[in-house]
Amino acid sequence: MADLTCQTAGESHGPALTALVNGLPAGLPVDVDFINSELHRRQGGYGRGGRQRIESDAITLLAGVRRGVTTGAPVVMQIPNRDSRLDDAQKTPAVHRPRPGHADLAGSVKWLTTDCRETLERASARETASRVAAGALARCLLREFVIETFGFVRSIHSTSTDVSIDLEQLDQWRQRRDASEVYCPDDVATKAMIETIHRAKTEKDTVGGIVETHVFGCPIGLGSCMNWQEKLDSRLAAAVMGIQAFKGVEIGLGFEAAHRFGSQVHDPIKHDASQAFLPSLGFMRPTNNAGGLEGGMTNGMPIVVRGAMKPISTLLRGLPSVDLNTKQPEMSQYERSDICAVSAASVVMENVIAFEVARTLREKFAGDSLTEMRANVNAYLDHARRLPLK
């Protein structure tokens, strides 16, 4: 079984971030421009802080790629930090007043120190640049099998959009999203979201929101119902909840399913023989309340995942806290931050979801080379279309 894994290293103000991706087949074309474009998108969005004007994220390939294609060895990507000042005591002083909502207090107690600096540097969402790079690399693999992902901002604070995303108009949805300052493919909602973020900035506050990702083209059967660790929905949920500041995740109808009768939740199954050439093998659903996943496995419908991001923990006006040295009341310490990073979070979520989907694709179809893996996929789909086998 091929095991696609990712390890990341580096601190917020260290010299560089590093991502090591193991398990990709040999012969996979690596689209460096695409990976860098995803890193660039992660840096954007209305409401981001000053650091995004300093950094210009782009990968350097250190291993695992030769002449533009993978060799089968681990792929190592590095993203330099222009704002590298971790060991500068004046520019990165000790932090003794933890920020409510951040890892500051828990990390300081865990590692038995009153200086939150080491914790906040590693816990910073700057680390997600590595995971975006890894996810974008994984998307190079997904594209070889015509699996497409699309992430966008569904809401910011109390402002939301009710757009319905579909594969047929995916290019148009991407254009509309990329034209939006908040990565929302709805012009009216975009304007209202920008106004909300501006108001929060004026009030020295922060705002969160909900981001959504769709995955199109997955064959039926990725994931498993045999072991809970292999269920794709649980793995997607873990990947989303592992993004800094995320506090909730739902798939398909999500929490709304708890408020309906079963007849209003479960997606009826039909079969259209003329559609058997698709990855869905012709099994069609008039609804997609399951979000493309049943029993921990893909069912041929698009995967739909939503994640809830809380407001950023660092407020310009601060929040009541204590000094860890004196235990006396103080306002929380300020670290350069964003007013709203929901747009960037939509990029992170799209790419961590893509990585998990690519993991299940590798597990099911394995193969040391892209050629072998493609043959495995085609053989599986051929067998599936001929069910019942004789």
GISULRA-V511935 format. One record per residue. SS is DSSP state (H for helix, E for strand, C for the rest). PSI is psi in whole degrees, -180 to 180 (NA if undefined). D_FIRST is the distance of its C-alpha to the first C-alpha in whole Angstrom. Layout:
ss & psi & d_first
SS & PSI & D_FIRST
SS & PSI & D_FIRST
This chain:
ss & psi & d_first
C & 125 & 0
C & 133 & 4
C & 106 & 6
C & 120 & 10
E & 160 & 12
E & 133 & 16
E & 140 & 19
E & 153 & 23
E & 154 & 26
C & 150 & 30
C & 166 & 33
C & -45 & 35
C & 25 & 37
C & -180 & 36
C & -30 & 35
E & 160 & 32
E & 145 & 29
E & 138 & 26
E & 129 & 22
E & 116 & 19
E & 121 & 16
E & 142 & 13
C & 3 & 10
C & 146 & 12
C & 155 & 12
E & 148 & 15
C & 9 & 18
C & 120 & 18
E & 131 & 22
C & 116 & 23
C & 89 & 25
H & -39 & 27
H & -40 & 30
H & -45 & 28
H & -45 & 26
H & -33 & 30
H & -34 & 31
H & -38 & 29
H & -39 & 30
H & -41 & 34
H & -38 & 33
H & -28 & 32
C & -11 & 35
C & -170 & 38
C & 135 & 39
C & 131 & 43
C & -1 & 43
C & 161 & 41
C & -173 & 43
H & -24 & 44
H & -30 & 41
H & -17 & 40
H & -12 & 43
C & -49 & 42
C & 151 & 38
C & 80 & 37
C & 133 & 33
C & 146 & 32
E & 152 & 29
E & 124 & 29
E & 122 & 26
E & -23 & 26
E & 159 & 23
C & -3 & 20
E & 132 & 22
E & 125 & 24
C & 38 & 27
C & 0 & 25
E & 154 & 22
E & 151 & 19
C & -10 & 18
C & -13 & 14
C & 165 & 16
C & 137 & 16
E & 125 & 19
E & 123 & 22
E & 139 & 24
E & 139 & 27
E & 112 & 30
E & 148 & 33
C & 114 & 36
C & -36 & 39
C & 76 & 41
C & 105 & 40
C & 30 & 42
C & -37 & 40
C & 5 & 43
C & 107 & 46
C & -29 & 48
C & -38 & 50
C & -24 & 47
C & 73 & 45
C & 168 & 47
C & 148 & 46
C & 114 & 46
C & -8 & 47
E & 95 & 48
C & 147 & 44
C & 124 & 44
C & 135 & 43
C & -13 & 40
C & 177 & 38
C & -2 & 36
H & -58 & 39
H & -52 & 41
H & -41 & 38
H & -40 & 36
H & -43 & 40
H & -43 & 40
H & -44 & 37
C & 15 & 37
C & 56 & 41
C & 158 & 43
C & 4 & 45
C & 117 & 44
C & -4 & 41
H & -51 & 41
H & -40 & 37
H & -50 & 36
H & -29 & 37
H & -42 & 36
H & -35 & 32
H & -12 & 32
C & 145 & 34
H & -5 & 32
H & -31 & 32
H & -26 & 29
H & -16 & 27
H & -38 & 28
H & -42 & 25
H & -31 & 23
H & -43 & 25
H & -44 & 24
H & -41 & 20
H & -40 & 20
H & -36 & 22
H & -43 & 20
H & -32 & 17
H & -25 & 20
H & -37 & 20
H & -46 & 17
H & -38 & 18
H & -28 & 21
H & -20 & 20
C & 22 & 19
C & 40 & 22
C & 120 & 21
E & 143 & 24
E & 152 & 24
E & 121 & 28
E & 147 & 29
E & 172 & 33
E & 121 & 35
E & -37 & 36
E & 155 & 39
E & 122 & 41
C & -121 & 43
C & 4 & 45
E & 129 & 44
E & 169 & 42
C & 150 & 41
C & 23 & 40
C & 147 & 39
C & 114 & 37
C & 136 & 34
C & 156 & 33
C & -37 & 31
C & -34 & 34
C & 27 & 35
H & -40 & 33
H & -40 & 34
H & -40 & 37
H & -40 & 36
H & -43 & 34
H & -42 & 38
H & -40 & 39
H & -46 & 37
H & -18 & 37
C & -9 & 41
C & 138 & 41
C & -17 & 42
C & 11 & 40
C & 37 & 37
C & 123 & 38
C & 43 & 39
C & 111 & 42
H & -43 & 45
H & -47 & 47
H & -37 & 45
H & -47 & 44
H & -43 & 48
H & -37 & 48
H & -41 & 45
H & -41 & 46
H & -40 & 50
H & -44 & 48
H & -41 & 46
H & -40 & 50
H & -41 & 51
H & -40 & 49
H & -43 & 50
H & -36 & 53
C & 9 & 53
C & 42 & 51
C & -175 & 48
C & 162 & 44
C & 152 & 43
C & -162 & 39
E & -170 & 38
E & 133 & 35
E & 155 & 32
E & 141 & 30
E & 136 & 27
E & 141 & 26
E & 121 & 23
E & 143 & 24
C & 8 & 22
C & 135 & 19
C & 156 & 18
C & 137 & 18
C & 6 & 15
C & 140 & 13
E & -165 & 13
C & 156 & 14
C & 2 & 17
C & -33 & 15
C & 138 & 15
H & -29 & 17
H & -19 & 15
H & -2 & 13
C & 127 & 16
H & -36 & 16
H & -37 & 20
H & -34 & 20
H & -38 & 17
H & -43 & 20
H & -42 & 22
H & -41 & 21
H & -41 & 21
H & -45 & 24
H & -16 & 26
C & -5 & 25
C & 134 & 27
C & 136 & 30
C & 5 & 33
E & 134 & 31
E & -2 & 32
E & 152 & 31
E & 143 & 28
E & 152 & 29
E & 131 & 27
C & -128 & 29
C & -26 & 32
H & -134 & 31
H & -25 & 34
H & -28 & 36
H & -29 & 35
H & -16 & 36
H & 8 & 40
C & 161 & 39
C & 157 & 39
H & -36 & 36
H & -18 & 38
H & 1 & 38
C & -51 & 35
C & 137 & 32
C & 116 & 32
C & 150 & 33
C & 132 & 31
E & 167 & 32
E & 130 & 31
C & 105 & 33
H & -28 & 32
H & -14 & 33
H & 11 & 30
C & -19 & 27
C & -15 & 26
C & 162 & 25
C & -23 & 22
C & -8 & 23
C & 19 & 24
C & -4 & 28
E & 120 & 27
E & 153 & 30
C & 134 & 31
C & -20 & 35
C & 168 & 33
C & 50 & 30
C & -27 & 31
C & -9 & 27
C & 31 & 26
C & 5 & 24
E & 128 & 22
E & 129 & 22
C & 25 & 21
C & 9 & 18
E & 154 & 17
E & 143 & 19
C & 11 & 21
C & -17 & 22
C & 162 & 25
C & 139 & 25
E & 133 & 23
E & 118 & 26
E & 137 & 26
E & 143 & 29
E & 141 & 30
E & 121 & 33
E & 129 & 34
C & 166 & 37
C & 148 & 40
C & 142 & 40
C & -22 & 41
C & 111 & 43
C & 140 & 46
C & -34 & 49
C & -6 & 52
C & 173 & 50
C & 156 & 49
E & 133 & 51
E & -163 & 49
E & 160 & 51
E & 122 & 51
C & -21 & 49
C & -40 & 51
C & -18 & 54
C & 14 & 53
C & 152 & 55
E & 134 & 55
E & 160 & 54
E & 148 & 52
C & 152 & 48
C & 147 & 48
C & 133 & 47
C & 142 & 44
C & 131 & 44
C & -174 & 42
C & 159 & 42
C & -38 & 44
C & 129 & 41
C & 24 & 37
H & -40 & 36
H & -48 & 36
H & -38 & 33
H & -31 & 31
H & -33 & 31
H & -43 & 29
H & -47 & 27
H & -42 & 26
H & -40 & 25
H & -33 & 23
H & -33 & 21
H & -43 & 20
H & -40 & 19
H & -43 & 17
H & -38 & 15
H & -42 & 15
H & -35 & 13
H & -47 & 11
H & -32 & 10
H & -43 & 11
H & -39 & 8
H & -42 & 5
H & -38 & 7
H & -11 & 8
C & -143 & 6
C & 132 & 9
C & -25 & 10
E & 161 & 13
H & -37 & 15
H & -46 & 16
H & -42 & 13
H & -42 & 12
H & -39 & 15
H & -37 & 16
H & -42 & 13
H & -47 & 14
H & -39 & 17
H & -43 & 17
H & -49 & 15
H & -36 & 19
H & -46 & 21
H & -44 & 20
H & -37 & 20
H & -21 & 24
C & 9 & 25
C & 141 & 24
C & 136 & 26
C & 145 & 24
C & NA & 27
